[in-house]
Amino acid sequence: KMDYIVGLIDRVLCDPENEENIAAVRRDVNALMADYPLFAW
């Protein structure tokens, strides 16, 4: 999964002003992290 995560970071770094791209990456990150809930006490 690290290759995929690096790809997501690269997509934003290569086009940091593109809000549509950032929103797409955000959706991809949220989908990736859906199976990993945040730890809570």
Summary of the structure (lengths in Angstrom):
residues: 41
radius of gyration: 11.8
end to end distance: 27.1
largest distance: 37.7
contacts: 71
relative contact order: 0.15
helix: 68%
strand: 0%
